[in-house]
Amino acid sequence: MSVRTLHENSRCFVCGGCDGDYHWIKLVLYFFADKFLLLHFICLVARSKFKYEYANYYTRYADQALQIYRVSSAAIIDKNRMKEAEMEVARLKAIQPQLESQYGISFSPIFALRKHIHQNAEVGFQEFQTKAAILAYLSQSCHVPAPSVRELLSTGFIVDISGLAPAQGKAQTLALRSELDALAMKELSTFPHASRASAAHMCGHDGHMATLVATAEVLMKCRASLPGNKTVRFVFQPSEEVGNGGEQMVGAGALLGVDEIYALHNGAHKFGQVAVKKEGAMSAGYLQFSISLAEKQDPTMISPKGVRATNAITMIQTSLYPAINAKVGRKEFVVCTVGELRAENGEGKMSGTIRFDRGEVMETTKAAMGELVRNAAATFGCESAVEFSDLSMPVINAFPQGEYLLGAATKVVGKGLILNQGMSASEDFSFMTQHVPGAMMLVGATFPGEKEKMLHNPHFDYNEEIIPLSVAIWLRLIEARFGCSLAAAA
């Protein structure tokens, strides 16, 4: 390549936009790697002042210098981003002392309660120690009167806190919900409050409980500023993990008289980010399916026993997604996961789960699956059956409840930390939102530079730093919905 051709094909290595004639100018990067404007200026000067023959001589330095520039620039950007993230975390952490000063509370006992619950984890409908610990704290530390507590089912309970100020507007009851149960799994962490039982709080329910208890403590101190015809109901629900506690709590009357209900869940996203939708699905629905095939007794069939069932179950497995997509549409959210697939002794078996975000999608998926199974069974001379069970509908943020929750979260964490998204896991809070309009949010717990805190793993522990900011969101929501300003009594 001639010097002239090199010149004509070259571009500015800094901005890529101007005709930078002299590649040797990259040498300056050794000394001014982070001075973007200075380098750009030198490129422009070099274009008119120097001769082409210098270009070839210094071309061999170009790639090295450019790499230095890129690496140093990336390091500067990363450093600035980390600094901004740390400042953001510091701002959010400052919420805790602000709440403690404003309402005369301390989060230290709340954190201790959370650790106690974590250490003594219990599975669904066995949360007796958990229930006792919470009720003791509400009575002794929060001074909640006994008539305000109503026990439901074996381990569930609700707590009503009403105001003492003059009535204002119409009577309202707003509910906040938390789960009580842990997962039936062994914890592998070694910190002092690690679970000593055969159950473990690997989903963060211990933190959700602590958040509600702290919110109740603040409300008890602010009853004088809460209108007398306004009530906040704290719903402590057993057995969420197996997906039936919410439905049973509704059946037991937990939501009688409730106008709207809200819930939170911790998430693996960035600390302080709040995922919440004005309207729409915040979690996936969940449904189990089971497909059974059995070869018909037909003397005209010449294939060996088991071949027809194997062919039929294989056809179903390979055609499952195309058949569903053809009926549902590719833009809809539906995920089918096959957990069991076998064929033996003239029988076929396939089972798994379906996740979806709308009831209409679920019904269409069920119909498409049923049609596919019937066609495969008829093709290969089999009898078939399809069963569905353990239905859990998606949590749907209702409007305007979703908008209320979005407004409260934005007021606490700022618009830049709001995410318009949900989660692909299922949540039996959906049983409650089917009866009372409500909304749910996901509060991020992962600090900058940390590995994401994934749920349902044996090393998970709740990030207590998100408890104060979650409490702040609940308090702002209550103020907005009741048209009052919460202030601790002197």
N, C-alpha and C positions, 0 to 999 in steps of 0.2 A: 504494500500500500504506500503510495506517495505521501509526502508531507502535505501536499495540497488536498488530496482526498481525505486524509485524516482530519484536516482542518474543516473541510466542508461537511463531514458527517458527524462532527463532534457536537455535543450539547453541554450546557453548563452542568457540572457534576453536583452543584449545590441545589439549584432550584429546578434543573431540567428544562427550563423554559427559554433562556437566552442562548445565544451562540457563543459559548465560552471557548475561545480559540486555543487556550494553552493548558494542556493537562498537567503540566509541571506545577501549576499553581496549587495543586492538591498538597504539595509539600507543606504549605502553610498550615494545613490541618494538624500537623505535628505540634504546632504551637498554639493554634486558635481553634481547636476542634469544636468548641461550643459557641463560637462567635459567628453565627449564621450571617448576619448583615454585613460584617466586615469581609467575610469571604466572598460574598456576592459582589461587593463593591470592588474588590481586587480583581475578580473575574472580568468585570466590565472595563476596568482600566487596562488590564492585560490585552484585551481584545484589540485595542487601538495602538498600543505602545510597543509591543514586542514582535519579533519576526517568527515566521513559521518554523524555521529550522530548529528552534529550541524544543518544539513539541515532541519529536521522536526521542530525543535524548532523555527526556524526563517521563515518558509514558510508562516505563517500568515501575515507577513509584505510585502510579495512579491508583491501582486496585488496593494496594496496602493502605494508602492514605484515605481512600474512600471507606474502607472497612473500619478504620480507626474512627472516622467521623460518625459512621452509623452506630457503632458500638457505644461511643461516648454520648451521642445524642440520645440513644435509647436508655442509657443509664441515667442521664439527667431527667428524662421524662418519667422513668420509673420512680426515681427519688422524689420528684415533685408530687407524683400521684400518691405515693405512700405517705408523704407529709400531709397532703390534703385529707387522706383517709384517716390518719391518726387524729387530726384536728376535728374531724367529723365525729369520731368515736368519743373524743374528750367532751364534745358538746352534748352528746347523748348521755354519757355517763354523769354529766352534771345534773341531769334530771333527778337522780336519787337524792342528793343533798337538798335540792330545791323542794322536793316533796316533803322531806323530813322536817325542814325548817318551816314550811308553809302550814303543815297540818300537825306538827308535833308528834310524829311517829318515828320509829326506827325500823329499818329493814333487817337489821341483824337477827332479831328473833324470828322474822319471817324466813330468812335464809336457813336458820337452824331448824325450823319446822320442816322446810323442804327437804333438808338432809335426813331428818328423822324418818320422814315418809319414804324417801328413797331407800334408806337402809332396811326398812321393814315393808318391802313391797308385797302386795297381795293381788291375786288374780280376781276376775270378775265374780261378783256376789260373795266374795270372801273378804272384802275390805273392812273388816271389823276394827282392827287397830288403826287403820287410816281414818275411818270415820270418827273413832273416839278421840284421836289426836286433834283433828280439826275442830270438833265440837268443844273440846276442852279449851283450845286456844280462843275460839270465838267467845266463849263464856268468860274465861278468866282474864284474857288480855284485851279483848275488844268490848267486853261487857254487853254482849248481845243478850237480851232477856230471853228466858226459856220459852215463853209463848210465841216468840218469833220463829222458832224452829219446828219443823214438822218432818218426821221421819216417814220415808216411803220405801216400800219393798223391804228387803232384809238389810241393805247397807246404804241405800240412797237417802237423801234428805234435801229439804229446801229451807232457805233462811230469808225472811222478809224484813227489810229495813225501810221504815216509813219516816217521813219528815215530821218536824215539830213546828215549822213555820206556818203562817196562815195559808190556807188553800189558795191555789192559783190555777185558773183555767179548769179544764176537765180533769177528772181522776185518771191517772196513768200508772201502769205497772210495766216496768222494763225488766227483763230477765237476762242474767249472765250465766253461762253454763260452763262447768268443768267436769272432766272425767276423773274417776277415782282409781281405776284398776291399772294393773301392770301386765306385762307380757309373761307368759309361762315359759321363761327361758333363764339360763344361768348367766349372771354378770361376770365378766372377766377382768374388770377394773380392780386396781389395788388401793385406791384412795380410801381414807378412813370411813367414809359414809357409804361405801359400796354395799350393795344388797347382800344380806346374809341368808336370804331365803331362796327358794327355788323359783322365785319370780323376780322380775327386774323392770324398773321404769326406764325402758329403752325408747320410749316414745315421747317422754317429756310431760306426762300427766302430773308428776309431782310439782313441776314448775307452774302448770296451769292452776292447780289447786292453790299454791302459794300466792299466785296473782290475785285470785278471787278473795282469799282471806285478807290480803293487804288492802284490797279495795273496800272490803267490808269494814275494816278497821278505820279507814279514812272516813267513810260515810257515818259511822257511829260518832265520830268527833264533829261531824258537820250537820247533824240532824237539825240543829237550830236554823240553818240556812236552807234546808230542804223543805219544800212545801208539804203540808200535812196530807194532801191528797195525792202525793206521788210516792211510789214504792219501787224499790229495787229488789228483785228476787234473785237470790243466788241458788242455782240449781247444781247440786253435786250428784252426778250420775254414775252409777256402777256399770261395770261390764260394757265398756265401749269396744274393747279389742275384739270381742267375738260378735259384735254387731247386733245385740238385742237389748242392751240396757236403755237406750234412748226411747225405743218403742214402748218398753214396759213402764218407764217413768211417765210417758204421756198417758198411758192407760191408767196409771195410778193417780192421775190428777195433778202432776207437777206444773202443768201450764194453765190450769184453771185461773181465769181472770187476767192472764198475761196478754199484753197488747203487742209486744214485739220482743224478740230474743236475739242475743248475740253470743258469739264464741270466738276463741282464738286457738291457734295452733302454732307451735314453734316450727321454724323452717331452717334449712341448711343454707339459705342465701345470706347475703352480706348483713352484718350486724346493723340493726336499726332499720333495714329495709322492710316495708310493710306491703305485702301483696294483698290487694283487696279490689273487688270489682263493684262498680255501681250496681250492676245487674248481671246475672248469669251464673254459670256453674263455677263453684269454688273447689269442688272435689269431684272425683269420678264416681259414678254408680258402679255397683258390683253385683254380679250374678254368677252362680255356679251352674254348669251344664253337665249332663251325663248322657252319653249316647250308647245304646246297647243294640247289638245285632245278633241274630241267630239264624243259621241256615235252615231253610224250609226242607221238610222231608219230601223229596220229589224223585221218584225212580227214573224220570227222564233225564235228570242231570247226571252227566258222566264224569264230572270233575271230582277228584279225590276230596274227602271231607276236610274242611278247613280252608280250601282255596277260595271259595266264593266269599266267605266272611272276611278273609284277608284282603281280597280285591276290593270289596265294598268299603271297608274301613280305611283302606289306602286312598280310595277315590275321595272319600269325605275329607280326609286330612289334607290332601293336595289341593282340593277345590274349595276349601273353607273360606279363605280370604277373598278369592275372586267372586265367589257367590255372594258374600256379604257386601263387598264393594259395589257389585252390580245393583243391589237393592238399596243400600244405604247412601252410596255416593262417597267418593274419595275425600271430600272436604269435611265430612263429619268425623267426629272423634269416636272411634270404637276400636278396642284392642281385644283380640281373642287369644288366650294363652292355653295351650294344650299341656296338661300335667300328666296325663296317663294315656297311653296308646298301646293296645295289645290285641292279638288275635290268636286264638288257640282252640282246639277241639270243636271247631265249627261255630265259634262265637267270637264276636268282636266287641271291644270296649274302648271308649274314648271319653275323657272327662277333662274339664278345665274351667277357666273363668272368662267372663266377659266384662269389660269395663267400658263405660259410655258416659256421656255428659247430658243426655236428654232422654226422657221416657220414650219419646217417639222413636229414637234411634234404637233403644232396647227392644221395643216391640217389632220393629222391622228386622233387626238382627235375629230375633227368635224365629220369626216367620221364614227368613232366608235359610237358617240352619235346619229347620224342620223340613222344608222343601228339598234341600240337598240330601238329607238323610233318606227321605222317602224315595227319591229318584235312584240313589245308589242301591238301596235295598231291593227295589223292583228290578233293577238292571241285573243284579247278581243272585236273585232268588232268595232273599233273606227277609225275615221279619225284623221290624225295627221299633225302637222306642226312644223318645227324647224327653228328658226330665230337667226342669229348672228349679233351683232352690237357693236359699240364703240371699234373698234380694235385699240390697241396700241402695236406695236411690241417691243421686248426686245432691250435694248441698247446693242449693240455688239461692244466691243473694237476691232478695226481693228489692224492688224499687218502691219507695225511696229509702228503705233501711240501709241498703248498700251505700247509698250516697251519704247518709248520716255518718256511717262508720268511716267512710273515706274522708269526710270532712274532719272528723275528730283525729284520725291518724295523721292527716296532713298538718294539722295545727301543732301536733307534738313533734313529728320527725322532719317535717318540711316536704315540699312538693317533690324535690329531687330524689327522695328515698321511697317514693310510692311506685309500686309495680302493679300493672293491670294484668294479673295472671292468677291462676288457681293451682291445684295440685292434681296429680294423676292417681293418688291414693283415695280410698273411700273413707267415709266418716259417717257414723250413725247419728250425728247431729242433724242429718237430713230428715230423720223421723220427726224432729221437733219443728223444723222449718216447713214441713208439710202441713202442720196444724196452726202455726203462728208465723206471721211474716218475720223474717230475720236476716242476719248477715254474719259472715265469718271472715276473719283476717288471718294471715300467716305472718308471723314476726321473725325476721332473720336473726340468726345468732352467731354467725361466723365472723370472727375478727379478721382484719386485713393480715394477709400472710399466713393465716391458719388454714389447715385442711378442713374442708366442709364437714360439719357435724351431722353425719347421716343418721337417720332414725333406724331403729330396730337392729342395731349392731351391738354386740356384747360389751363394747367399751364406751357407749354413749353416756354423757352426763349433761344435764340441763345447764345452759349458761344463765346463771342467776342475774347477770347484768341486764337482761331484757325484762326482768320482772318490774322494776320501777317504771320503765317507759311504757310497758303494757298497762300498768295501773294508771299512768297519766292519760293514756288513750281512753280507758274506760271512764275516768272522771270527766274528761272533756265531752265524751259522748253523753253522759248523764246530764251535764250542765246544758248542753245544746237541746236535748230532748225535753227536759223539764223547764227550760227557760229560767234557770237560776244560776247563781254563782256560789259554789261551795266554799265555805269558810269555816275553819275550826273555831269552836266556842272558846272564849277567853278563859 
